[in-house]
């Protein structure tokens, strides 16, 4: 063992070299010293094995390989397999393959080393090719071969190939190997064949935590949250204890079904098992609470996470949670904060931010978002472009939406449908129909969402004949109408005054009418003051959804429009008994990129006096041109003077007045109202647009109204 004591002198000779050079030279000199030494108290295999295992750079392996050749050991199966594996571990796959190809008659272990090398480096096609070559030369795979091959099929999402590999697994007797079978469960689940995944799982004799995680995650990823939760409950009856990976999938399932109570219980389990610091679980909890509307709780997780800057998924969970729960401004603010920190968003982040911009309704904000997207790498993404189209349409500029649509080179059915729906929101029925025909000429087949947009467009434009024809041609494309389509047809007929036909249509539906169908009929009854049929529709709604405030308000408004004040009072009693309160109406106007919110009779604004002075001036001008208030729009039993005064201080009228005193002459005013605009405000704003020579765009709960020169784009049909 005297060679050990020569190491310090070797190191001293090379002390002026860099660390890397020292290591390399040390390896070379150590080899030379050992090979020239007269002391041979060690075996060459163990020596070279140790040397290969401790190599930290591919250059070392080159030098060792060279010395093996000099020593005549280049055909030593054990050492060459170690060398191939060493190159693989250092990521030098090409050299590992070169060594393999030059070795005569490699054994199964060496084949597995190369296959595993390709798998580690994500070279999935090469894995499959090596597997096929192995079979071609007559070698039988073992339990170490198949996991890599199954993983390659998993990544390639090749279902046909997966079935062939599964057959090989059975043929070679690994049908009961739990490790291989777990891989098959994951594989089939990822290919969308959860039924086959379940079949493999059911055949397992020994179900480990990996097995349960594979099947539960598979159900969760394939949109079968309830089945995932049933499997979780089944697992809890066994002796298997959940780990954080499994809990992430279960939390995802609770998120999908919006089960706040059970999700909280699982959160308690996470704390009890001491897993609350696992970053993936923290992200899942954030997404869960955000999806369930508990955005304050979700934000606390976000703020407490140690490294949120490095985790885009965490930002996505919070931004998406804000956007989907009516906190659009917070979502936009968080997105801006994200990019200000130079954190690179992904496609999901961008789409969530665009969704939030659409909810805010600010055209200036929408334009900023569009500019950002164009400069990013997501500017040509089909999903992002589709979301931009929807955003512009909801922010009041169908022209900008069409411009985005036109600049897209590759348009799928979702993008065409988004543009059609954009036209529907703005009551441009014919434009929607023209685009539908252009879509078919372009070779794109419509889907069920396309027809929802078309039927909505026809309904908002009074195109009854065209809408009816479109509904009847759905089956030509293999589309079975859903409740959403039936409700569109009821709305189409009801708005046009065909209430009897709408009722008969509902009675002949092949499926059970949903809340949306009866809601469309009740809305039509309110427009045309059909009390008897409206009461019938309301009763159906109360039986299906007894705690929806909107149904009671609709019925109350129907009674109020026919001056049945005792019935109005009765509905109010019903609401009080159920603990329901009427939605508070408000209107929002954008001035210089800032949003201002007003309620009826709102005096809280700093410029309230100027606003109400402007309202009085407008009222005088309206009377001068002969405008007569539509007092039936008042939903309370008041005298004429009280009704007239009540009408002129609705939230949209206040927003208009503020817009007029805050912007230059000729500036377009953009207003968003959370409820349907009343008939009086609609009529008054038409006249105001002509008096002040402005375009006023109002988005109510149903659609957009473009007021200009005393006219509205809806043609008084909404």
Secondary structure, DSSP 4 states (H G I P E B T S, - for coil): -GGGGGHHHHHHHTTTS-HHHHHHHHHHHHHHHHHH-S---S-HHHHHHHHHHT--SHHHHHHHHHHHHHTT-TT-HHHHHHHHHHHHHTT-HHHHHHHHHHSTT--HHHHHHHHHHHHHTT-HHHHHHHHHHHHHTTPPP-HHHHHHHHHHHHHHT-HHHHHHHHHHHHHTT-TT-HHHHHHHHHHHHHTT-HHHHHHHHHT-SS--HHHHHHHHHHHHHTT-HHHHHHHHHHHHTSSPPP-HHHHHHHHHHHHHTT-HHHHHHHHHHHHHTT-TT-HHHHHHHHHHHHHTT-HHHHHHHHHH-TTGGG-HHHHHHHHHHHHHTT-HHHHHHHHHHHHHTT----HHHHHHHHHHHHHHT-HHHHHHHHHHHHHSTTTT-HHHHHHHHHHHHHTT-HHHHHHHHHH-SS--HHHHHHHHHHHHHTT-HHHHHHHHHHHHHTTPPP-HHHHHHHHHHHHHHT-HHHHHHHHHTGGGGTPPP-HHHHHHHHHHHHHTT-HHHHHHHHHT-SS---HHHHHHHHHHHHHHT-HHHHHHHHHHHHHH-TT-HHHHHHHHHHHHHTT-HHHHHHHHHHHHHTT--PPPPEEEEEETTEEEEEETT---STTHHHHHHHHHHHHHHHHHTT----GGG--S---HHHHHHHHTTSHHHHHHHHHHHHS-TTPPEEEEESSPPPHHHHHHHHHHHHHTT--EEEE-SS-EEEEETTEETTTT--
